[in-house]
Amino acid sequence: MDNNSKVLIQLLEEIRLQKGISRYKVAKLSGLNEMTVKRFFDLENEPSLSNFLAIAKVLGVNFFFESKESDTDLNKAFQDAMDKLGRNPDNLPKN
C-alpha cells in the first residue's frame, strides 16, 4: 500500500476517533464486513475506492480542495495523520 493511501486511511481513523464511532458501527452503517473494516483501519489491505467512500460517508467526510495552510478541523486531523505516519514534511529535518 502506498503512503498516500495510508495517510487518507489514517485521516479517516482520526475522524472516527474524534467522533467516537466504533469500528463495529462503521461496519454496520457502511454495509461492510467487520473484518474488512478492521483490515482497512489497520492498514492491512489496499482498500477499494467503493469501500473507502462507504466508510468516509459513514464518518460524514466530504472531499474538497483547500490550502494546506488552512486552519480547519479537517486540516488539523490531516496533519495529525501525517505526524502519526512520520510523513509530515514540516517536521522533517532541513538539509
Secondary structure, 3 states (H helix, E strand, C coil): CCHHHHHHHHHHHHHHHHHCCCHHHHHHHHCCCHHHHHHHHCCCCCCCHHHHHHHHHHCCCCCCCCCCCCCCHHHHHHHHHHHHCCCCHHHCCCC
